[in-house]
């Protein structure tokens, strides 16, 4: 498993924004880092990263302004 610092360095390099939350979960027999970050424009990005090799498994982005308008 890669250290959290290594994962965060990669995330910060490839995804500009502020990291808000980090979780380490075991799903389907593998460890996954789930990282939420806030981009400059206000959108929230949720990344799922394989803790073993650092590959990006999933990425979802939600625009905070649109989410408020939908309420």
Predicted model as a PDB file, atoms N, CA, C, CB and O in Angstrom, pLDDT in the B-factor column:
MODEL        1                                                                  
ATOM      1  N   UNK A   1       0.840  -1.169   0.000  1.00 93.00           N  
ATOM      2  CA  UNK A   1       0.000   0.000   0.000  1.00 93.00           C  
ATOM      3  C   UNK A   1       0.897   1.249   0.000  1.00 93.00           C  
ATOM      4  CB  UNK A   1      -0.962  -0.011   1.223  1.00 93.00           C  
ATOM      5  O   UNK A   1       1.875   1.323   0.744  1.00 93.00           O  
ATOM      6  N   UNK A   2       0.552   2.213  -0.834  1.00 95.00           N  
ATOM      7  CA  UNK A   2       1.323   3.459  -0.903  1.00 95.00           C  
ATOM      8  C   UNK A   2       0.975   4.353   0.285  1.00 95.00           C  
ATOM      9  CB  UNK A   2       1.051   4.203  -2.239  1.00 95.00           C  
ATOM     10  O   UNK A   2      -0.172   4.377   0.732  1.00 95.00           O  
ATOM     11  N   UNK A   3       1.956   5.082   0.790  1.00 94.00           N  
ATOM     12  CA  UNK A   3       1.691   6.003   1.900  1.00 94.00           C  
ATOM     13  C   UNK A   3       0.755   7.135   1.467  1.00 94.00           C  
ATOM     14  CB  UNK A   3       3.011   6.587   2.437  1.00 94.00           C  
ATOM     15  O   UNK A   3       0.733   7.532   0.302  1.00 94.00           O  
ATOM     16  N   UNK A   4      -0.002   7.633   2.415  1.00 95.00           N  
ATOM     17  CA  UNK A   4      -0.934   8.719   2.135  1.00 95.00           C  
ATOM     18  C   UNK A   4      -0.206   9.926   1.550  1.00 95.00           C  
ATOM     19  CB  UNK A   4      -1.683   9.119   3.408  1.00 95.00           C  
ATOM     20  O   UNK A   4      -0.728  10.559   0.632  1.00 95.00           O  
ATOM     21  N   UNK A   5       0.964  10.260   2.044  1.00 96.00           N  
ATOM     22  CA  UNK A   5       1.715  11.415   1.537  1.00 96.00           C  
ATOM     23  C   UNK A   5       1.971  11.289   0.039  1.00 96.00           C  
ATOM     24  CB  UNK A   5       3.048  11.559   2.287  1.00 96.00           C  
ATOM     25  O   UNK A   5       1.848  12.271  -0.693  1.00 96.00           O  
ATOM     26  N   UNK A   6       2.324  10.096  -0.421  1.00 95.00           N  
ATOM     27  CA  UNK A   6       2.570   9.865  -1.852  1.00 95.00           C  
ATOM     28  C   UNK A   6       1.296  10.102  -2.657  1.00 95.00           C  
ATOM     29  CB  UNK A   6       3.091   8.428  -2.092  1.00 95.00           C  
ATOM     30  O   UNK A   6       1.326  10.740  -3.709  1.00 95.00           O  
ATOM     31  N   UNK A   7       0.182   9.585  -2.154  1.00 95.00           N  
ATOM     32  CA  UNK A   7      -1.105   9.751  -2.836  1.00 95.00           C  
ATOM     33  C   UNK A   7      -1.480  11.232  -2.888  1.00 95.00           C  
ATOM     34  CB  UNK A   7      -2.217   8.935  -2.122  1.00 95.00           C  
ATOM     35  O   UNK A   7      -1.888  11.734  -3.936  1.00 95.00           O  
ATOM     36  N   UNK A   8      -1.342  11.929  -1.763  1.00 95.00           N  
ATOM     37  CA  UNK A   8      -1.709  13.342  -1.716  1.00 95.00           C  
ATOM     38  C   UNK A   8      -0.838  14.187  -2.641  1.00 95.00           C  
ATOM     39  CB  UNK A   8      -1.604  13.861  -0.291  1.00 95.00           C  
ATOM     40  O   UNK A   8      -1.337  15.123  -3.266  1.00 95.00           O  
ATOM     41  N   UNK A   9       0.444  13.877  -2.739  1.00 95.00           N  
ATOM     42  CA  UNK A   9       1.317  14.610  -3.657  1.00 95.00           C  
ATOM     43  C   UNK A   9       0.842  14.455  -5.096  1.00 95.00           C  
ATOM     44  CB  UNK A   9       2.768  14.125  -3.525  1.00 95.00           C  
ATOM     45  O   UNK A   9       0.843  15.421  -5.860  1.00 95.00           O  
ATOM     46  N   UNK A  10       0.439  13.250  -5.466  1.00 94.00           N  
ATOM     47  CA  UNK A  10      -0.069  13.009  -6.827  1.00 94.00           C  
ATOM     48  C   UNK A  10      -1.380  13.739  -7.060  1.00 94.00           C  
ATOM     49  CB  UNK A  10      -0.261  11.506  -7.073  1.00 94.00           C  
ATOM     50  O   UNK A  10      -1.584  14.347  -8.110  1.00 94.00           O  
ATOM     51  N   UNK A  11      -2.271  13.676  -6.072  1.00 93.00           N  
ATOM     52  CA  UNK A  11      -3.570  14.350  -6.201  1.00 93.00           C  
ATOM     53  C   UNK A  11      -3.376  15.848  -6.345  1.00 93.00           C  
ATOM     54  CB  UNK A  11      -4.469  14.047  -4.987  1.00 93.00           C  
ATOM     55  O   UNK A  11      -3.980  16.470  -7.219  1.00 93.00           O  
ATOM     56  N   UNK A  12      -2.540  16.436  -5.498  1.00 92.00           N  
ATOM     57  CA  UNK A  12      -2.306  17.878  -5.551  1.00 92.00           C  
ATOM     58  C   UNK A  12      -1.649  18.297  -6.863  1.00 92.00           C  
ATOM     59  CB  UNK A  12      -1.438  18.310  -4.376  1.00 92.00           C  
ATOM     60  O   UNK A  12      -1.922  19.387  -7.367  1.00 92.00           O  
ATOM     61  N   UNK A  13      -0.791  17.453  -7.421  1.00 93.00           N  
ATOM     62  CA  UNK A  13      -0.127  17.753  -8.685  1.00 93.00           C  
ATOM     63  C   UNK A  13      -1.126  17.741  -9.849  1.00 93.00           C  
ATOM     64  CB  UNK A  13       1.002  16.745  -8.943  1.00 93.00           C  
ATOM     65  O   UNK A  13      -1.071  18.597 -10.732  1.00 93.00           O  
ATOM     66  N   UNK A  14      -2.035  16.763  -9.839  1.00 91.00           N  
ATOM     67  CA  UNK A  14      -2.942  16.559 -10.967  1.00 91.00           C  
ATOM     68  C   UNK A  14      -4.295  17.246 -10.820  1.00 91.00           C  
ATOM     69  CB  UNK A  14      -3.160  15.103 -11.164  1.00 91.00           C  
ATOM     70  O   UNK A  14      -5.023  17.389 -11.803  1.00 91.00           O  
ATOM     71  N   UNK A  15      -4.645  17.675  -9.601  1.00 89.00           N  
ATOM     72  CA  UNK A  15      -5.977  18.237  -9.344  1.00 89.00           C  
ATOM     73  C   UNK A  15      -5.846  19.483  -8.482  1.00 89.00           C  
ATOM     74  CB  UNK A  15      -6.900  17.193  -8.653  1.00 89.00           C  
ATOM     75  O   UNK A  15      -5.746  19.381  -7.259  1.00 89.00           O  
ATOM     76  N   UNK A  16      -5.845  20.663  -9.107  1.00 88.00           N  
ATOM     77  CA  UNK A  16      -5.730  21.885  -8.313  1.00 88.00           C  
ATOM     78  C   UNK A  16      -6.944  22.047  -7.404  1.00 88.00           C  
ATOM     79  CB  UNK A  16      -5.581  23.114  -9.230  1.00 88.00           C  
ATOM     80  O   UNK A  16      -8.080  21.803  -7.812  1.00 88.00           O  
ATOM     81  N   UNK A  17      -6.688  22.455  -6.185  1.00 91.00           N  
ATOM     82  CA  UNK A  17      -7.764  22.659  -5.224  1.00 91.00           C  
ATOM     83  C   UNK A  17      -7.296  22.325  -3.819  1.00 91.00           C  
ATOM     84  CB  UNK A  17      -8.983  21.812  -5.592  1.00 91.00           C  
ATOM     85  O   UNK A  17      -6.136  21.982  -3.594  1.00 91.00           O  
ATOM     86  N   UNK A  18      -8.226  22.432  -2.883  1.00 95.00           N  
ATOM     87  CA  UNK A  18      -7.917  22.186  -1.478  1.00 95.00           C  
ATOM     88  C   UNK A  18      -8.506  20.847  -1.046  1.00 95.00           C  
ATOM     89  CB  UNK A  18      -8.457  23.331  -0.589  1.00 95.00           C  
ATOM     90  O   UNK A  18      -9.704  20.612  -1.207  1.00 95.00           O  
ATOM     91  N   UNK A  19      -7.674  19.978  -0.502  1.00 95.00           N  
ATOM     92  CA  UNK A  19      -8.146  18.681  -0.032  1.00 95.00           C  
ATOM     93  C   UNK A  19      -8.949  18.905   1.240  1.00 95.00           C  
ATOM     94  CB  UNK A  19      -6.958  17.693   0.216  1.00 95.00           C  
ATOM     95  O   UNK A  19      -8.468  19.523   2.190  1.00 95.00           O  
ATOM     96  N   UNK A  20     -10.186  18.394   1.250  1.00 96.00           N  
ATOM     97  CA  UNK A  20     -11.096  18.612   2.361  1.00 96.00           C  
ATOM     98  C   UNK A  20     -11.219  17.400   3.276  1.00 96.00           C  
ATOM     99  CB  UNK A  20     -12.449  18.986   1.838  1.00 96.00           C  
ATOM    100  O   UNK A  20     -11.385  17.544   4.487  1.00 96.00           O  
ATOM    101  N   UNK A  21     -11.135  16.191   2.688  1.00 96.00           N  
ATOM    102  CA  UNK A  21     -11.363  14.982   3.464  1.00 96.00           C  
ATOM    103  C   UNK A  21     -10.655  13.804   2.811  1.00 96.00           C  
ATOM    104  CB  UNK A  21     -12.866  14.699   3.602  1.00 96.00           C  
ATOM    105  O   UNK A  21     -10.580  13.714   1.586  1.00 96.00           O  
ATOM    106  N   UNK A  22     -10.141  12.910   3.633  1.00 97.00           N  
ATOM    107  CA  UNK A  22      -9.486  11.701   3.141  1.00 97.00           C  
ATOM    108  C   UNK A  22      -9.975  10.525   3.971  1.00 97.00           C  
ATOM    109  CB  UNK A  22      -7.929  11.827   3.206  1.00 97.00           C  
ATOM    110  O   UNK A  22      -9.998  10.592   5.200  1.00 97.00           O  
ATOM    111  N   UNK A  23     -10.364   9.454   3.303  1.00 97.00           N  
ATOM    112  CA  UNK A  23     -10.767   8.225   3.981  1.00 97.00           C  
ATOM    113  C   UNK A  23     -10.029   7.057   3.337  1.00 97.00           C  
ATOM    114  CB  UNK A  23     -12.318   8.018   3.910  1.00 97.00           C  
ATOM    115  O   UNK A  23      -9.739   7.066   2.141  1.00 97.00           O  
ATOM    116  N   UNK A  24      -9.737   6.069   4.145  1.00 96.00           N  
ATOM    117  CA  UNK A  24      -9.152   4.826   3.651  1.00 96.00           C  
ATOM    118  C   UNK A  24     -10.157   3.727   3.949  1.00 96.00           C  
ATOM    119  CB  UNK A  24      -7.744   4.526   4.312  1.00 96.00           C  
ATOM    120  O   UNK A  24     -10.496   3.476   5.105  1.00 96.00           O  
ATOM    121  N   UNK A  25     -10.634   3.072   2.889  1.00 96.00           N  
ATOM    122  CA  UNK A  25     -11.666   2.048   3.037  1.00 96.00           C  
ATOM    123  C   UNK A  25     -11.245   0.774   2.341  1.00 96.00           C  
ATOM    124  CB  UNK A  25     -13.006   2.538   2.479  1.00 96.00           C  
ATOM    125  O   UNK A  25     -10.477   0.792   1.379  1.00 96.00           O  
ATOM    126  N   UNK A  26     -11.755  -0.321   2.840  1.00 96.00           N  
ATOM    127  CA  UNK A  26     -11.517  -1.613   2.200  1.00 96.00           C  
ATOM    128  C   UNK A  26     -12.808  -2.023   1.503  1.00 96.00           C  
ATOM    129  CB  UNK A  26     -11.056  -2.703   3.242  1.00 96.00           C  
ATOM    130  O   UNK A  26     -13.834  -2.227   2.152  1.00 96.00           O  
ATOM    131  N   UNK A  27     -12.753  -2.141   0.180  1.00 91.00           N  
ATOM    132  CA  UNK A  27     -13.921  -2.513  -0.625  1.00 91.00           C  
ATOM    133  C   UNK A  27     -13.531  -3.631  -1.573  1.00 91.00           C  
ATOM    134  CB  UNK A  27     -14.475  -1.293  -1.415  1.00 91.00           C  
ATOM    135  O   UNK A  27     -12.520  -3.552  -2.269  1.00 91.00           O  
ATOM    136  N   UNK A  28     -14.336  -4.658  -1.588  1.00 90.00           N  
ATOM    137  CA  UNK A  28     -14.109  -5.796  -2.487  1.00 90.00           C  
ATOM    138  C   UNK A  28     -12.683  -6.338  -2.388  1.00 90.00           C  
ATOM    139  CB  UNK A  28     -14.402  -5.389  -3.925  1.00 90.00           C  
ATOM    140  O   UNK A  28     -12.082  -6.703  -3.398  1.00 90.00           O  
ATOM    141  N   UNK A  29     -12.148  -6.388  -1.173  1.00 92.00           N  
ATOM    142  CA  UNK A  29     -10.828  -6.964  -0.968  1.00 92.00           C  
ATOM    143  C   UNK A  29      -9.654  -6.067  -1.280  1.00 92.00           C  
ATOM    144  CB  UNK A  29     -10.712  -8.156  -1.768  1.00 92.00           C  
ATOM    145  O   UNK A  29      -8.511  -6.525  -1.246  1.00 92.00           O  
ATOM    146  N   UNK A  30      -9.897  -4.798  -1.584  1.00 95.00           N  
ATOM    147  CA  UNK A  30      -8.767  -3.899  -1.853  1.00 95.00           C  
ATOM    148  C   UNK A  30      -8.942  -2.594  -1.085  1.00 95.00           C  
ATOM    149  CB  UNK A  30      -8.638  -3.615  -3.372  1.00 95.00           C  
ATOM    150  O   UNK A  30     -10.058  -2.161  -0.797  1.00 95.00           O  
ATOM    151  N   UNK A  31      -7.818  -1.989  -0.768  1.00 97.00           N  
ATOM    152  CA  UNK A  31      -7.816  -0.722  -0.039  1.00 97.00           C  
ATOM    153  C   UNK A  31      -7.938   0.439  -1.025  1.00 97.00           C  
ATOM    154  CB  UNK A  31      -6.529  -0.581   0.815  1.00 97.00           C  
ATOM    155  O   UNK A  31      -7.261   0.487  -2.052  1.00 97.00           O  
ATOM    156  N   UNK A  32      -8.825   1.373  -0.675  1.00 97.00           N  
ATOM    157  CA  UNK A  32      -9.111   2.516  -1.549  1.00 97.00           C  
ATOM    158  C   UNK A  32      -9.062   3.810  -0.739  1.00 97.00           C  
ATOM    159  CB  UNK A  32     -10.500   2.354  -2.236  1.00 97.00           C  
ATOM    160  O   UNK A  32      -9.692   3.930   0.312  1.00 97.00           O  
ATOM    161  N   UNK A  33      -8.294   4.779  -1.254  1.00 97.00           N  
ATOM    162  CA  UNK A  33      -8.320   6.124  -0.685  1.00 97.00           C  
ATOM    163  C   UNK A  33      -9.471   6.868  -1.353  1.00 97.00           C  
ATOM    164  CB  UNK A  33      -6.943   6.878  -0.891  1.00 97.00           C  
ATOM    165  O   UNK A  33      -9.564   6.920  -2.579  1.00 97.00           O  
ATOM    166  N   UNK A  34     -10.343   7.441  -0.532  1.00 97.00           N  
ATOM    167  CA  UNK A  34     -11.422   8.280  -1.044  1.00 97.00           C  
ATOM    168  C   UNK A  34     -11.093   9.712  -0.619  1.00 97.00           C  
ATOM    169  CB  UNK A  34     -12.848   7.814  -0.505  1.00 97.00           C  
ATOM    170  O   UNK A  34     -11.036  10.022   0.571  1.00 97.00           O  
ATOM    171  N   UNK A  35     -10.879  10.572  -1.608  1.00 97.00           N  
ATOM    172  CA  UNK A  35     -10.408  11.931  -1.342  1.00 97.00           C  
ATOM    173  C   UNK A  35     -11.409  12.935  -1.911  1.00 97.00           C  
ATOM    174  CB  UNK A  35      -8.993  12.159  -1.952  1.00 97.00           C  
ATOM    175  O   UNK A  35     -11.807  12.849  -3.072  1.00 97.00           O  
ATOM    176  N   UNK A  36     -11.807  13.888  -1.064  1.00 97.00           N  
ATOM    177  CA  UNK A  36     -12.690  14.968  -1.510  1.00 97.00           C  
ATOM    178  C   UNK A  36     -11.881  16.246  -1.533  1.00 97.00           C  
ATOM    179  CB  UNK A  36     -13.946  15.112  -0.584  1.00 97.00           C  
ATOM    180  O   UNK A  36     -11.174  16.571  -0.578  1.00 97.00           O  
ATOM    181  N   UNK A  37     -11.994  16.973  -2.644  1.00 95.00           N  
ATOM    182  CA  UNK A  37     -11.289  18.249  -2.723  1.00 95.00           C  
ATOM    183  C   UNK A  37     -12.185  19.315  -3.317  1.00 95.00           C  
ATOM    184  CB  UNK A  37     -10.013  18.112  -3.551  1.00 95.00           C  
ATOM    185  O   UNK A  37     -13.075  19.040  -4.121  1.00 95.00           O  
ATOM    186  N   UNK A  38     -11.924  20.535  -2.897  1.00 95.00           N  
ATOM    187  CA  UNK A  38     -12.690  21.694  -3.323  1.00 95.00           C  
ATOM    188  C   UNK A  38     -11.863  22.485  -4.321  1.00 95.00           C  
ATOM    189  CB  UNK A  38     -13.095  22.575  -2.114  1.00 95.00           C  
ATOM    190  O   UNK A  38     -10.755  22.926  -4.017  1.00 95.00           O  
ATOM    191  N   UNK A  39     -12.412  22.658  -5.512  1.00 91.00           N  
ATOM    192  CA  UNK A  39     -11.704  23.419  -6.542  1.00 91.00           C  
ATOM    193  C   UNK A  39     -11.936  24.906  -6.359  1.00 91.00           C  
ATOM    194  CB  UNK A  39     -12.149  22.984  -7.943  1.00 91.00           C  
ATOM    195  O   UNK A  39     -12.847  25.310  -5.636  1.00 91.00           O  
ATOM    196  N   UNK A  40     -11.133  25.710  -6.997  1.00 85.00           N  
ATOM    197  CA  UNK A  40     -11.192  27.156  -6.852  1.00 85.00           C  
ATOM    198  C   UNK A  40     -12.563  27.720  -7.212  1.00 85.00           C  
ATOM    199  CB  UNK A  40     -10.133  27.802  -7.711  1.00 85.00           C  
ATOM    200  O   UNK A  40     -13.033  28.650  -6.555  1.00 85.00           O  
ATOM    201  N   UNK A  41     -13.201  27.188  -8.222  1.00 86.00           N  
ATOM    202  CA  UNK A  41     -14.511  27.666  -8.647  1.00 86.00           C  
ATOM    203  C   UNK A  41     -15.651  27.221  -7.761  1.00 86.00           C  
ATOM    204  CB  UNK A  41     -14.774  27.220 -10.025  1.00 86.00           C  
ATOM    205  O   UNK A  41     -16.793  27.625  -7.981  1.00 86.00           O  
ATOM    206  N   UNK A  42     -15.369  26.394  -6.759  1.00 89.00           N  
ATOM    207  CA  UNK A  42     -16.412  25.975  -5.829  1.00 89.00           C  
ATOM    208  C   UNK A  42     -16.940  24.573  -6.056  1.00 89.00           C  
ATOM    209  CB  UNK A  42     -17.534  26.918  -5.900  1.00 89.00           C  
ATOM    210  O   UNK A  42     -17.779  24.103  -5.287  1.00 89.00           O  
ATOM    211  N   UNK A  43     -16.466  23.884  -7.102  1.00 93.00           N  
ATOM    212  CA  UNK A  43     -16.957  22.525  -7.334  1.00 93.00           C  
ATOM    213  C   UNK A  43     -16.241  21.541  -6.413  1.00 93.00           C  
ATOM    214  CB  UNK A  43     -16.759  22.118  -8.811  1.00 93.00           C  
ATOM    215  O   UNK A  43     -15.074  21.725  -6.067  1.00 93.00           O  
ATOM    216  N   UNK A  44     -16.961  20.501  -6.026  1.00 95.00           N  
ATOM    217  CA  UNK A  44     -16.443  19.463  -5.146  1.00 95.00           C  
ATOM    218  C   UNK A  44     -16.112  18.241  -5.984  1.00 95.00           C  
ATOM    219  CB  UNK A  44     -17.461  19.112  -4.025  1.00 95.00           C  
ATOM    220  O   UNK A  44     -16.936  17.789  -6.780  1.00 95.00           O  
ATOM    221  N   UNK A  45     -14.915  17.706  -5.810  1.00 95.00           N  
ATOM    222  CA  UNK A  45     -14.460  16.541  -6.568  1.00 95.00           C  
ATOM    223  C   UNK A  45     -14.228  15.393  -5.590  1.00 95.00           C  
ATOM    224  CB  UNK A  45     -13.156  16.862  -7.379  1.00 95.00           C  
ATOM    225  O   UNK A  45     -13.604  15.565  -4.543  1.00 95.00           O  
ATOM    226  N   UNK A  46     -14.740  14.227  -5.952  1.00 96.00           N  
ATOM    227  CA  UNK A  46     -14.544  13.024  -5.139  1.00 96.00           C  
ATOM    228  C   UNK A  46     -13.731  12.029  -5.968  1.00 96.00           C  
ATOM    229  CB  UNK A  46     -15.924  12.399  -4.686  1.00 96.00           C  
ATOM    230  O   UNK A  46     -14.160  11.600  -7.039  1.00 96.00           O  
ATOM    231  N   UNK A  47     -12.559  11.671  -5.459  1.00 97.00           N  
ATOM    232  CA  UNK A  47     -11.670  10.758  -6.154  1.00 97.00           C  
ATOM    233  C   UNK A  47     -11.574   9.449  -5.381  1.00 97.00           C  
ATOM    234  CB  UNK A  47     -10.275  11.386  -6.338  1.00 97.00           C  
ATOM    235  O   UNK A  47     -11.503   9.449  -4.152  1.00 97.00           O  
ATOM    236  N   UNK A  48     -11.573   8.347  -6.101  1.00 97.00           N  
ATOM    237  CA  UNK A  48     -11.316   7.041  -5.501  1.00 97.00           C  
ATOM    238  C   UNK A  48     -10.036   6.517  -6.130  1.00 97.00           C  
ATOM    239  CB  UNK A  48     -12.523   6.041  -5.715  1.00 97.00           C  
ATOM    240  O   UNK A  48      -9.935   6.369  -7.348  1.00 97.00           O  
ATOM    241  N   UNK A  49      -9.054   6.236  -5.265  1.00 97.00           N  
ATOM    242  CA  UNK A  49      -7.723   5.869  -5.726  1.00 97.00           C  
ATOM    243  C   UNK A  49      -7.314   4.540  -5.099  1.00 97.00           C  
ATOM    244  CB  UNK A  49      -6.697   6.976  -5.384  1.00 97.00           C  
ATOM    245  O   UNK A  49      -7.453   4.331  -3.894  1.00 97.00           O  
ATOM    246  N   UNK A  50      -6.809   3.653  -5.943  1.00 97.00           N  
ATOM    247  CA  UNK A  50      -6.312   2.365  -5.467  1.00 97.00           C  
ATOM    248  C   UNK A  50      -5.084   2.621  -4.590  1.00 97.00           C  
ATOM    249  CB  UNK A  50      -5.965   1.407  -6.666  1.00 97.00           C  
ATOM    250  O   UNK A  50      -4.083   3.170  -5.051  1.00 97.00           O  
ATOM    251  N   UNK A  51      -5.178   2.215  -3.320  1.00 97.00           N  
ATOM    252  CA  UNK A  51      -4.099   2.475  -2.373  1.00 97.00           C  
ATOM    253  C   UNK A  51      -2.851   1.650  -2.683  1.00 97.00           C  
ATOM    254  CB  UNK A  51      -4.569   2.184  -0.960  1.00 97.00           C  
ATOM    255  O   UNK A  51      -1.751   2.009  -2.265  1.00 97.00           O  
ATOM    256  N   UNK A  52      -3.012   0.576  -3.394  1.00 96.00           N  
ATOM    257  CA  UNK A  52      -1.877  -0.308  -3.692  1.00 96.00           C  
ATOM    258  C   UNK A  52      -0.912   0.300  -4.717  1.00 96.00           C  
ATOM    259  CB  UNK A  52      -2.388  -1.650  -4.207  1.00 96.00           C  
ATOM    260  O   UNK A  52       0.306   0.246  -4.552  1.00 96.00           O  
ATOM    261  N   UNK A  53      -1.490   0.882  -5.781  1.00 96.00           N  
ATOM    262  CA  UNK A  53      -0.612   1.386  -6.844  1.00 96.00           C  
ATOM    263  C   UNK A  53      -0.872   2.841  -7.247  1.00 96.00           C  
ATOM    264  CB  UNK A  53      -0.755   0.517  -8.050  1.00 96.00           C  
ATOM    265  O   UNK A  53      -0.181   3.371  -8.117  1.00 96.00           O  
ATOM    266  N   UNK A  54      -1.864   3.491  -6.623  1.00 95.00           N  
ATOM    267  CA  UNK A  54      -2.125   4.897  -6.883  1.00 95.00           C  
ATOM    268  C   UNK A  54      -2.949   5.196  -8.123  1.00 95.00           C  
ATOM    269  CB  UNK A  54      -0.857   5.599  -6.988  1.00 95.00           C  
ATOM    270  O   UNK A  54      -3.072   6.357  -8.513  1.00 95.00           O  
ATOM    271  N   UNK A  55      -3.517   4.169  -8.753  1.00 95.00           N  
ATOM    272  CA  UNK A  55      -4.322   4.425  -9.951  1.00 95.00           C  
ATOM    273  C   UNK A  55      -5.683   5.008  -9.566  1.00 95.00           C  
ATOM    274  CB  UNK A  55      -4.509   3.123 -10.769  1.00 95.00           C  
ATOM    275  O   UNK A  55      -6.278   4.638  -8.554  1.00 95.00           O  
ATOM    276  N   UNK A  56      -6.148   5.917 -10.396  1.00 96.00           N  
ATOM    277  CA  UNK A  56      -7.448   6.533 -10.203  1.00 96.00           C  
ATOM    278  C   UNK A  56      -8.530   5.543 -10.640  1.00 96.00           C  
ATOM    279  CB  UNK A  56      -7.555   7.871 -10.996  1.00 96.00           C  
ATOM    280  O   UNK A  56      -8.537   5.082 -11.781  1.00 96.00           O  
ATOM    281  N   UNK A  57      -9.435   5.226  -9.726  1.00 96.00           N  
ATOM    282  CA  UNK A  57     -10.501   4.271 -10.023  1.00 96.00           C  
ATOM    283  C   UNK A  57     -11.776   4.971 -10.447  1.00 96.00           C  
ATOM    284  CB  UNK A  57     -10.773   3.393  -8.818  1.00 96.00           C  
ATOM    285  O   UNK A  57     -12.516   4.469 -11.293  1.00 96.00           O  
ATOM    286  N   UNK A  58     -12.039   6.144  -9.854  1.00 96.00           N  
ATOM    287  CA  UNK A  58     -13.281   6.853 -10.146  1.00 96.00           C  
ATOM    288  C   UNK A  58     -13.106   8.322  -9.782  1.00 96.00           C  
ATOM    289  CB  UNK A  58     -14.483   6.229  -9.374  1.00 96.00           C  
ATOM    290  O   UNK A  58     -12.355   8.665  -8.869  1.00 96.00           O  
ATOM    291  N   UNK A  59     -13.801   9.166 -10.497  1.00 95.00           N  
ATOM    292  CA  UNK A  59     -13.761  10.601 -10.235  1.00 95.00           C  
ATOM    293  C   UNK A  59     -15.144  11.178 -10.505  1.00 95.00           C  
ATOM    294  CB  UNK A  59     -12.677  11.309 -11.111  1.00 95.00           C  
ATOM    295  O   UNK A  59     -15.721  10.972 -11.573  1.00 95.00           O  
ATOM    296  N   UNK A  60     -15.661  11.899  -9.528  1.00 96.00           N  
ATOM    297  CA  UNK A  60     -16.963  12.557  -9.698  1.00 96.00           C  
ATOM    298  C   UNK A  60     -16.822  14.003  -9.277  1.00 96.00           C  
ATOM    299  CB  UNK A  60     -18.083  11.845  -8.872  1.00 96.00           C  
ATOM    300  O   UNK A  60     -16.175  14.317  -8.278  1.00 96.00           O  
ATOM    301  N   UNK A  61     -17.444  14.887 -10.064  1.00 93.00           N  
ATOM    302  CA  UNK A  61     -17.377  16.313  -9.761  1.00 93.00           C  
ATOM    303  C   UNK A  61     -18.790  16.858  -9.652  1.00 93.00           C  
ATOM    304  CB  UNK A  61     -16.570  17.082 -10.843  1.00 93.00           C  
ATOM    305  O   UNK A  61     -19.658  16.578 -10.479  1.00 93.00           O  
ATOM    306  N   UNK A  62     -18.994  17.655  -8.590  1.00 89.00           N  
ATOM    307  CA  UNK A  62     -20.305  18.264  -8.393  1.00 89.00           C  
ATOM    308  C   UNK A  62     -20.106  19.761  -8.245  1.00 89.00           C  
ATOM    309  CB  UNK A  62     -21.039  17.664  -7.146  1.00 89.00           C  
ATOM    310  O   UNK A  62     -19.296  20.219  -7.438  1.00 89.00           O  
ATOM    311  N   UNK A  63     -20.850  20.511  -9.029  1.00 80.00           N  
ATOM    312  CA  UNK A  63     -20.761  21.969  -8.994  1.00 80.00           C  
ATOM    313  C   UNK A  63     -21.592  22.469  -7.817  1.00 80.00           C  
ATOM    314  CB  UNK A  63     -21.250  22.605 -10.342  1.00 80.00           C  
ATOM    315  O   UNK A  63     -22.805  22.262  -7.776  1.00 80.00           O  
ATOM    316  N   UNK A  64     -20.946  23.123  -6.869  1.00 62.00           N  
ATOM    317  CA  UNK A  64     -21.622  23.598  -5.658  1.00 62.00           C  
ATOM    318  C   UNK A  64     -22.714  24.613  -5.987  1.00 62.00           C  
ATOM    319  CB  UNK A  64     -20.608  24.219  -4.695  1.00 62.00           C  
ATOM    320  O   UNK A  64     -23.764  24.608  -5.343  1.00 62.00           O  
ATOM    321  N   UNK A  65     -22.493  25.483  -6.975  1.00 59.00           N  
ATOM    322  CA  UNK A  65     -23.493  26.494  -7.331  1.00 59.00           C  
ATOM    323  C   UNK A  65     -24.755  25.837  -7.886  1.00 59.00           C  
ATOM    324  CB  UNK A  65     -22.917  27.484  -8.359  1.00 59.00           C  
ATOM    325  O   UNK A  65     -25.863  26.247  -7.540  1.00 59.00           O  
ATOM    326  N   UNK A  66     -24.606  24.830  -8.738  1.00 56.00           N  
ATOM    327  CA  UNK A  66     -25.763  24.125  -9.287  1.00 56.00           C  
ATOM    328  C   UNK A  66     -26.509  23.364  -8.203  1.00 56.00           C  
ATOM    329  CB  UNK A  66     -25.329  23.166 -10.390  1.00 56.00           C  
ATOM    330  O   UNK A  66     -27.739  23.307  -8.230  1.00 56.00           O  
ATOM    331  N   UNK A  67     -25.798  22.786  -7.260  1.00 50.00           N  
ATOM    332  CA  UNK A  67     -26.422  22.035  -6.185  1.00 50.00           C  
ATOM    333  C   UNK A  67     -27.307  22.932  -5.347  1.00 50.00           C  
ATOM    334  CB  UNK A  67     -25.369  21.375  -5.315  1.00 50.00           C  
ATOM    335  O   UNK A  67     -28.389  22.517  -4.931  1.00 50.00           O  
ATOM    336  N   UNK A  68     -26.861  24.171  -5.089  1.00 50.00           N  
ATOM    337  CA  UNK A  68     -27.671  25.129  -4.314  1.00 50.00           C  
ATOM    338  C   UNK A  68     -28.924  25.525  -5.090  1.00 50.00           C  
ATOM    339  CB  UNK A  68     -26.840  26.390  -3.966  1.00 50.00           C  
ATOM    340  O   UNK A  68     -30.004  25.637  -4.509  1.00 50.00           O  
ATOM    341  N   UNK A  69     -28.786  25.740  -6.408  1.00 48.00           N  
ATOM    342  CA  UNK A  69     -29.915  26.150  -7.237  1.00 48.00           C  
ATOM    343  C   UNK A  69     -30.985  25.052  -7.311  1.00 48.00           C  
ATOM    344  CB  UNK A  69     -29.430  26.508  -8.646  1.00 48.00           C  
ATOM    345  O   UNK A  69     -32.171  25.354  -7.439  1.00 48.00           O  
ATOM    346  N   UNK A  70     -30.582  23.814  -7.234  1.00 47.00           N  
ATOM    347  CA  UNK A  70     -31.507  22.698  -7.380  1.00 47.00           C  
ATOM    348  C   UNK A  70     -32.380  22.514  -6.142  1.00 47.00           C  
ATOM    349  CB  UNK A  70     -30.740  21.421  -7.664  1.00 47.00           C  
ATOM    350  O   UNK A  70     -33.394  21.820  -6.206  1.00 47.00           O  
ATOM    351  N   UNK A  71     -32.005  23.125  -5.014  1.00 47.00           N  
ATOM    352  CA  UNK A  71     -32.770  22.956  -3.762  1.00 47.00           C  
ATOM    353  C   UNK A  71     -34.009  23.749  -3.740  1.00 47.00           C  
ATOM    354  CB  UNK A  71     -31.954  23.325  -2.586  1.00 47.00           C  
ATOM    355  O   UNK A  71     -34.751  23.710  -2.759  1.00 47.00           O  
TER     356      UNK A  71                                                      
ENDMDL                                                                          
END                                                                             
